[in-house]
Amino acid sequence: MSSVGSNQSKLSRLCATVAVAAALVGTCVAQQGHIGVPQDWSTRHMIFTNLSSPEKAAAVADDPRAWIHWAQHTSPLLRAISRRSGRVLDGAEPEFDRFSTSTVKGKQKNSKIDWAISLGNNGGMPVAETPAKYSFDISLAPDCTKDFVVYVIAATPGAGQANIVAFNNLYNGTGTGQQTCGGTDPNTMWSYRVGNGPNFLSPVLSLDGKKVAFISSSTPNATFNVLTWVAGQGSSPTSPVAPGTGGSSVISLDYTNVSTAGCTANAAADSNSSPFIDYKNNAAYVGADNGKLYRIKNVFSGTPTVDYCITVSANRALTSPVFDSFAGKVFISDGQSVFGFTPGASSFTAAGSIQVAGTPGSIILSPMVDGFNGWVYVFSGNNLANTNTIVSQMPTTLASHVDVLLGPSFNGQYILDGDFDNKYYNNGPAAGTLYACGTQAGSNAKPALYAMSFAANGVINTTPAVNGNIRINAGTNPDSVCSPLFSFFDGTTDRLFVGTGSINSTTGSNMVTMWNITNRLASATTAPTATATGYAGGSSAFTIDNNATSVPQAASIYFGTLAPGGSTASGTRKCGANNYCAVKLTQSVLQ
């Protein structure tokens, strides 16, 4: 096909996607009066690549996740196309101003802009888990009051310790002229103690942001909680209140201790499975350490109730599930194999399984699902032979798998999620790159960064394009593990964020690196664009703002530290020498 023909084909497919997105925008406005964007751990695990066929785009037009994905990955491109053509898309050009293609300029670029707020000294954001961020209205400038970020806290709640907290007034920094929302720190929007146990798993938000669902490790069993919050309740993470007054409430469901369709009561903890919300059907999918997968109905309206469940792998701790509305399947792992299930009116139907690891517990986090292109990815500390860490790609049928070796296996070494570059999101696997952390060839207790390419048919190439970049670690290269990776495209620059540290210790690298991946990394010796240090234990998983120039500081990453020790990076707001921290770094000036 000629270049002109190829461009015309892409344009026609893009226009079809735009039409679907425009219809979805109208639906959102009609339903809630504004277009809010919730982001949580699941946002990056369910992938809707752009430039798909009109049929595929139409198939998920009523899935709010498709809109959320489009808002994150497509709107800078659409805004640029609109302006170049001299046209206003559907009369809504201002909404694209929320996603500017420019980065912070001038004096801001040289400022060290950061805040770090104490979550208390009893626990912080858990390993590999993700804060949840809510942007109230993408058609408006970032909002100091209505935009907020939610952190769970791995600490037993009490009068002096919250286990879930939210901050607003986010868009502040310590650099001169950076107090966009007033002051240098965020405000505690609300702070609660819920149940009697710590929160080890990621929170998820309702579409309107008014409710938060999360798993609490309450004694004796895990509970599924839906919190309705009220701003102003609880003054700090160490001065929380119990919900239940002034309009706040919490509904707690002892979901494993229920006999229902598909399985009998089997009370258990949940150490590894955050809930995945099916917004379209007001349902949640969640696993537990008893090896069962649950569907919970009436999550954000009505009373949450276990709908049905199924045994995936008896008495195995399950990962978080991912529901792919395009394939109509839930994908989940027991730490060794990947399983697919089709949810029906009253039960799950098995839809395939495949073993990719030789040792149970090798797969820590949930599958990443690209339903449009028909692929599922997992990251594992062991391959079938227990010789290497891997990323494993399999079709959504789970009929086979292809592994890429990411260094030698190491017992106890976490291998967590990688992420794709913008070219993958916009043009599919053949054009894109997958980045992941593995181990170093000569030292399996130390991390290294790998880049993987794809064949024309979308199958991952088994030889990495970049093999073992150790610059993600500190100059002394101590034993450390990686956070889940996170990429973000602001319309001009594609960036990758990587945290490394020695979990529950201050002896590791304790740093966050930022990489320019607009073009694939050139070699294993490429240096990061910028580095931030002093984050004890390394970082949790990241969540992110969409890029904006109308409000300084509204282009940031959020995470938590994994050990007490405060933030000691130059120019930052310290959260205290013995505390766990909630941290914000401005992405375009990370240093």
C-alpha positions in Angstrom: 0.0 0.0 0.0 1.3 3.5 -0.9 2.1 6.0 1.9 -0.9 8.1 0.9 -3.1 5.0 0.9 -1.8 4.0 4.3 -2.3 7.4 5.8 -5.9 7.5 4.4 -6.6 4.1 5.9 -5.3 5.3 9.3 -7.3 8.5 9.1 -10.5 6.6 8.3 -9.9 4.3 11.2 -9.1 7.2 13.5 -12.3 9.0 12.4 -14.3 6.0 13.3 -12.6 5.9 16.8 -13.3 9.6 17.2 -17.0 9.1 16.4 -17.3 6.4 19.0 -15.5 8.5 21.5 -17.6 11.5 20.8 -20.8 9.4 21.4 -19.3 8.1 24.6 -18.5 11.7 25.7 -22.1 12.6 25.2 -23.2 9.7 27.2 -20.9 10.6 30.1 -22.1 14.2 30.1 -25.8 13.2 30.0 -25.3 10.8 32.9 -23.2 12.8 35.3 -23.0 16.4 34.0 -19.2 16.3 33.8 -16.6 13.9 32.4 -14.6 12.6 35.3 -11.6 10.3 34.8 -10.8 7.8 37.6 -7.5 6.1 37.4 -6.4 3.1 39.5 -4.3 -0.1 39.2 -6.7 -1.5 36.6 -6.4 1.4 34.2 -3.1 0.1 32.7 -4.1 -3.6 32.8 -7.0 -3.4 30.4 -5.6 -2.0 27.1 -7.7 -0.5 24.2 -5.3 0.3 21.4 -6.2 3.1 19.1 -6.6 2.8 15.3 -8.6 -0.4 15.8 -11.3 -1.3 13.3 -14.6 0.6 13.6 -16.2 -2.8 14.5 -13.9 -3.2 17.5 -14.3 0.4 18.6 -18.1 0.1 18.4 -18.0 -3.1 20.4 -16.7 -1.3 23.5 -18.5 2.0 22.9 -20.6 1.5 26.0 -17.7 0.5 28.2 -16.5 3.5 30.2 -13.1 2.0 30.4 -12.7 2.6 26.6 -13.5 6.3 27.2 -11.0 6.5 30.1 -8.3 4.9 27.9 -9.1 7.2 25.0 -8.9 10.2 27.3 -5.5 9.2 28.5 -3.9 8.1 25.2 -5.7 9.7 22.3 -6.8 13.2 23.2 -3.5 15.0 22.6 -3.5 13.6 19.1 -7.1 14.6 18.5 -6.5 18.1 19.7 -3.6 18.5 17.3 -5.6 17.1 14.4 -8.4 19.5 15.2 -6.2 22.6 15.3 -4.2 21.7 12.2 -7.4 21.2 10.2 -8.9 24.4 11.5 -11.9 22.5 12.8 -13.5 22.1 16.2 -14.4 18.5 16.9 -18.0 18.3 17.7 -17.9 21.8 19.1 -15.9 20.6 22.0 -12.4 21.9 21.3 -11.8 23.3 24.9 -11.9 19.8 26.4 -8.7 18.9 24.6 -6.9 21.8 26.3 -6.9 19.6 29.4 -4.3 17.4 27.6 -1.8 19.9 26.4 1.1 18.8 24.1 3.5 21.2 25.9 5.5 20.6 29.0 6.1 22.9 31.9 8.3 25.7 30.6 10.6 28.5 31.7 11.6 28.7 35.3 9.5 25.7 36.3 11.7 23.4 34.2 14.7 24.0 36.5 12.8 23.9 39.7 12.8 20.8 42.0 9.1 20.5 42.5 7.9 17.9 44.9 5.9 17.2 48.0 6.1 14.3 50.4 3.4 13.9 53.1 3.5 11.5 56.0 1.2 8.5 56.1 2.3 7.7 59.6 5.0 5.5 61.0 3.0 2.2 61.1 2.7 1.5 57.4 2.4 3.1 54.0 1.3 2.4 50.4 1.9 -1.4 49.9 4.5 -3.0 47.6 3.4 -2.9 43.9 0.0 -1.3 44.7 -1.3 1.9 43.1 -2.9 5.0 44.5 -6.2 6.0 42.8 -6.4 9.4 41.1 -9.6 11.3 40.2 -9.7 14.2 37.8 -13.1 15.8 38.2 -13.7 17.2 34.7 -11.4 16.9 31.7 -13.2 19.7 29.9 -11.9 22.1 32.6 -8.6 23.1 34.0 -7.3 20.9 36.8 -9.2 21.6 40.0 -7.5 22.2 43.3 -10.6 21.1 45.3 -12.3 18.4 43.3 -9.2 16.5 41.9 -7.8 14.1 44.5 -5.6 11.1 45.0 -6.4 8.1 47.3 -3.8 6.1 49.2 -4.5 2.9 51.2 -2.2 2.3 54.2 -0.8 -1.0 55.3 -1.3 -0.3 59.0 -3.8 -1.5 61.6 -6.3 1.4 61.9 -6.9 3.2 65.2 -7.4 6.6 66.7 -3.9 7.6 65.6 -3.7 5.8 62.3 -5.8 5.8 59.1 -5.8 2.9 56.7 -7.3 4.9 53.8 -6.8 8.6 53.1 -7.3 11.1 50.2 -5.4 14.4 49.4 -6.6 17.3 47.3 -5.0 20.7 46.7 -2.5 18.6 44.8 -1.0 21.1 42.4 1.6 22.6 44.7 5.4 22.5 44.8 8.3 23.9 46.7 9.8 25.8 43.8 9.4 29.6 43.5 6.0 30.4 42.0 4.8 26.8 42.2 2.1 27.2 44.9 -0.7 26.8 42.4 -3.3 25.7 44.9 -1.9 27.7 47.8 0.9 26.6 50.1 3.5 24.0 49.3 1.7 20.8 50.4 -1.6 19.2 49.6 -4.6 19.1 52.0 -6.0 16.0 53.7 -9.3 15.8 51.9 -10.5 13.0 54.2 -8.9 10.3 56.5 -10.7 7.2 57.7 -10.1 4.1 59.8 -12.1 1.3 58.4 -12.5 -2.2 59.9 -9.8 -3.7 62.1 -7.0 -4.6 59.6 -4.5 -3.0 57.3 -5.2 -2.4 53.6 -2.6 -4.2 51.5 -4.3 -3.8 48.1 -5.1 -1.1 45.6 -8.2 1.1 45.9 -10.6 1.7 42.9 -13.0 4.6 42.3 -16.5 5.0 41.1 -17.0 6.9 37.8 -18.2 10.0 39.7 -15.4 9.7 42.3 -17.8 9.7 45.2 -17.1 6.1 46.3 -14.0 4.0 46.8 -13.9 0.2 46.8 -11.1 -1.6 48.4 -10.2 -4.9 50.2 -9.4 -4.7 53.9 -7.5 -7.5 55.7 -10.0 -7.5 58.5 -9.8 -10.2 61.1 -10.5 -13.0 60.5 -11.3 -12.7 56.8 -10.8 -10.2 54.0 -13.7 -7.8 53.4 -14.8 -6.0 50.3 -15.6 -2.4 51.3 -17.4 0.4 49.5 -16.7 3.7 51.2 -18.8 6.8 50.6 -16.6 9.7 51.7 -17.3 13.2 52.9 -14.7 15.9 52.5 -13.3 17.3 55.7 -13.7 14.1 57.8 -10.4 13.3 59.4 -7.7 15.9 59.6 -4.6 13.9 58.6 -3.4 10.2 58.2 -2.7 10.1 61.9 -6.0 11.8 62.9 -8.6 9.7 61.1 -12.3 9.2 61.9 -14.6 6.2 61.5 -17.1 6.6 58.6 -20.8 6.7 59.5 -21.6 10.3 60.3 -22.4 13.4 58.3 -23.2 11.4 55.2 -20.2 9.1 55.1 -20.7 5.4 55.2 -19.0 2.1 54.5 -20.5 -1.2 53.4 -18.3 -4.2 54.2 -18.9 -7.6 52.6 -17.4 -10.7 54.1 -17.3 -12.1 50.5 -15.3 -15.3 51.0 -17.6 -16.4 53.9 -20.6 -16.7 51.6 -22.2 -19.8 50.0 -23.6 -18.9 46.6 -23.8 -20.2 43.1 -20.6 -21.9 42.1 -19.0 -22.5 45.5 -19.6 -22.8 49.2 -18.4 -20.6 52.0 -14.6 -20.8 52.4 -13.5 -18.0 54.7 -10.1 -16.7 53.7 -7.7 -13.8 53.5 -6.9 -11.9 50.3 -3.2 -11.1 50.1 -2.9 -10.4 46.4 -6.2 -9.6 44.6 -7.4 -6.1 44.2 -11.0 -5.7 42.8 -11.6 -5.0 39.2 -14.7 -2.9 38.4 -16.9 -3.6 35.5 -18.4 -0.1 35.3 -21.0 -0.9 32.6 -22.6 -3.6 34.8 -21.9 -2.1 38.2 -20.0 -5.3 39.2 -16.6 -6.2 40.6 -14.4 -9.2 40.1 -12.0 -10.2 42.9 -10.0 -13.3 44.0 -8.9 -14.5 47.4 -6.3 -16.8 49.0 -8.7 -19.7 48.9 -8.3 -19.9 45.1 -11.8 -18.7 44.3 -12.8 -15.9 41.8 -15.9 -13.9 42.9 -18.3 -11.7 41.0 -19.9 -9.0 43.2 -22.9 -7.2 42.0 -24.4 -3.8 42.9 -21.0 -2.4 43.7 -21.5 1.4 43.6 -25.4 1.5 43.6 -27.4 -0.8 45.8 -26.0 -3.2 48.3 -22.9 -5.1 47.2 -23.7 -8.9 47.2 -21.7 -11.9 46.0 -23.4 -12.9 42.7 -21.5 -16.1 42.1 -18.0 -17.6 42.2 -15.8 -20.4 41.0 -12.7 -22.3 42.2 -9.8 -21.4 40.0 -7.0 -23.2 41.8 -7.8 -24.6 45.3 -6.1 -22.7 48.1 -3.8 -20.7 45.9 -3.5 -16.9 46.4 -4.9 -15.4 43.2 -3.8 -12.3 41.5 -6.1 -9.4 40.7 -8.5 -10.3 37.9 -9.0 -8.3 34.6 -12.3 -8.3 32.7 -11.9 -7.8 29.0 -15.3 -6.5 27.7 -14.2 -7.1 24.1 -13.3 -10.7 24.6 -16.0 -11.1 27.3 -13.6 -12.9 29.6 -12.0 -12.5 33.0 -8.3 -13.3 33.1 -6.6 -14.2 36.4 -3.5 -16.1 37.6 -2.8 -18.4 40.6 0.8 -17.4 40.5 1.8 -20.2 38.1 -0.8 -20.4 35.4 -3.2 -18.0 33.6 -6.9 -18.8 33.5 -9.8 -17.4 31.5 -13.4 -17.4 32.6 -16.6 -16.2 30.8 -19.0 -14.6 33.2 -22.7 -15.4 32.5 -26.0 -14.6 34.0 -25.5 -16.9 37.0 -22.1 -18.5 36.7 -18.6 -18.5 35.3 -17.7 -20.8 32.4 -14.0 -22.0 32.1 -12.4 -20.5 29.0 -8.9 -21.9 28.9 -5.8 -22.1 31.0 -2.0 -22.3 30.5 0.9 -22.8 32.8 3.9 -20.4 32.2 5.9 -20.8 35.5 7.5 -23.8 37.1 7.0 -22.6 40.7 3.8 -21.4 42.4 3.8 -17.8 43.4 6.1 -16.7 40.5 3.5 -14.4 39.0 2.7 -11.6 41.5 0.5 -9.1 39.6 -2.5 -9.6 37.3 -2.4 -10.2 33.6 -2.3 -7.2 31.2 -4.9 -7.7 28.5 -4.9 -6.3 25.0 -8.3 -7.6 23.8 -8.3 -5.7 20.5 -5.1 -7.4 19.4 -5.9 -10.6 21.1 -3.0 -10.8 23.6 -2.5 -11.4 27.3 0.8 -10.7 29.1 2.2 -11.7 32.5 5.5 -11.1 34.2 7.0 -14.0 36.2 10.0 -14.6 38.4 10.3 -18.0 36.9 9.8 -19.7 33.5 8.7 -23.3 33.3 12.3 -24.5 33.8 12.7 -22.2 36.8 15.9 -20.8 35.2 14.9 -17.3 34.2 12.6 -14.4 34.9 10.2 -13.8 32.0 7.5 -11.8 30.3 5.1 -14.3 28.7 2.7 -13.4 25.9 -0.3 -15.6 25.1 -3.4 -15.3 22.9 -6.7 -14.6 24.6 -7.6 -18.2 23.8 -4.7 -19.2 26.2 -3.7 -21.9 23.6 0.0 -21.2 23.7 2.7 -18.8 25.0 5.9 -17.1 24.0 8.4 -16.2 26.6 11.2 -13.6 26.6 14.0 -14.3 29.1 14.7 -11.3 31.4 17.8 -12.5 33.3 18.3 -15.3 35.8 15.7 -16.4 38.4 16.2 -15.4 41.9 14.2 -16.9 44.8 12.3 -14.1 46.5 13.0 -11.5 43.7 9.8 -9.7 42.7 9.3 -9.4 39.0 6.5 -6.9 38.5 4.6 -5.3 35.6 6.2 -3.6 32.7 4.5 -1.2 30.4 4.1 -0.4 26.7 5.2 2.7 24.8 2.8 5.1 23.1 3.5 3.6 19.7 2.0 0.3 21.0 -1.1 2.1 22.3 -1.6 4.1 19.1 -0.5 1.6 16.4 -0.5 -1.9 17.9 2.2 -4.4 18.9 4.1 -4.4 15.6 5.0 -0.7 15.9 5.5 -0.7 19.7 7.9 -1.6 22.5 7.3 -3.3 25.8 9.6 -2.3 28.7 10.1 -4.5 31.7 12.4 -5.0 34.7 14.2 -8.3 35.0 17.5 -9.3 36.6 21.1 -8.7 35.8 23.0 -11.5 34.0 25.8 -11.5 36.5 23.8 -10.7 39.7 20.2 -12.0 39.9 19.5 -9.9 43.1 19.9 -6.7 41.1 17.4 -5.3 38.6 17.9 -4.4 34.9 15.7 -2.8 32.3 14.7 -4.7 29.1 13.0 -3.5 25.9 11.0 -6.0 23.8 9.9 -5.5 20.2 7.2 -7.4 18.2 7.0 -9.1 14.8 4.6 -7.9 12.1 1.9 -10.3 13.3 2.1 -9.0 16.9 4.1 -11.9 18.4 6.7 -10.7 20.8 10.3 -11.3 19.7 12.1 -13.6 22.0 15.4 -11.7 21.8 15.1 -8.3 23.6 15.8 -5.2 21.6 17.6 -3.8 24.7 19.1 -6.4 27.0 19.7 -5.5 30.6 20.2 -1.7 31.2 21.4 -1.4 34.8 21.1 2.4 34.9 17.8 2.1 36.6 19.7 1.4 39.8 22.0 3.7 41.8 25.7 4.2 41.0 26.7 1.7 43.7 24.2 -0.7 42.1 22.9 -2.3 45.4 20.5 -5.2 45.6 17.1 -3.8 44.8 13.8 -4.6 43.1 11.8 -2.6 40.6 8.3 -1.1 41.0 5.8 -1.7 38.3 6.8 0.4 35.3 4.6 3.2 34.1 4.6 5.1 30.7 2.9 8.3 29.8 2.7 10.3 26.5 1.9 14.0 26.8 1.4 14.6 23.1 5.1 15.3 22.5 7.2 13.2 24.7 6.7 9.6 25.8 8.1 9.0 29.2 8.8 5.8 31.3 9.0 5.8 35.1 10.8 3.2 37.1 11.2 3.0 40.9 13.9 0.8 42.5 14.7 0.1 46.1 15.2 -2.6 48.8 11.7 -3.1 50.2 11.3 -2.4 53.9 14.9 -1.1 54.0 16.9 2.1 53.3 20.0 0.2 52.0 18.8 -0.1 48.4 18.9 2.4 45.6 15.7 4.2 46.8 15.2 6.1 43.6 12.9 6.9 40.7 14.2 7.2 37.2 12.5 8.8 34.2 13.3 7.8 30.6 12.5 9.4 27.3 11.0 6.6 25.2 9.6 8.7 22.4 12.0 6.5 20.4 13.0 3.1 21.6 15.9 3.1 24.0 19.1 2.7 21.9 21.2 0.4 24.1 21.8 -1.1 27.4 24.0 1.9 28.3 21.4 4.6 27.7 21.1 6.8 30.7 17.8 8.0 32.2 16.6 11.5 31.4 16.3 12.4 35.1 16.6 10.8 38.6 15.0 11.4 42.0 16.5 9.8 45.1 15.8 9.5 48.8 12.6 7.5 48.6 13.1 4.9 51.4 12.5 1.3 50.3 11.8 2.4 46.7 8.4 3.2 45.4 4.9 1.6 45.1 3.3 1.5 41.7 2.6 4.9 40.1 -0.5 6.8 39.1 -0.4 9.9 37.0 -2.1 13.2 36.1 -2.9 13.9 32.5 -0.6 16.6 31.1 -1.7 20.2 31.5 -0.1 23.6 31.0 -3.0 25.7 32.2 -2.2 24.8 35.8 1.4 24.3 36.9 2.0 21.1 38.8 -0.9 19.3 37.1 1.5 16.9 35.3 2.7 14.6 38.0 3.2 11.1 39.2 2.0 9.9 42.6 3.4 7.0 44.6 4.3 5.9 48.2 7.6 4.9 49.8 8.0 1.3 51.0 10.0 1.9 54.2 10.0 4.5 56.9 12.7 7.1 56.5 11.0 10.1 55.0 11.9 11.8 51.7 15.4 13.3 51.8 15.8 14.3 48.1 17.2 17.8 47.6 14.4 20.4 47.3 11.6 18.1 48.5 9.1 18.4 51.4 10.3 15.9 53.9 7.6 13.7 55.6 9.6 12.8 58.7 12.5 10.6 59.4 10.5 7.7 60.7 7.4 7.9 58.5 6.1 6.3 55.3 5.5 8.9 52.6 2.9 9.8 50.0 4.9 11.5 47.2 4.2 13.6 44.1 6.9 14.4 41.5 6.2 16.6 38.5 6.9 14.4 35.5 8.5 16.9 33.1 10.9 18.2 35.7 11.7 15.0 37.7 15.0 15.4 39.3 
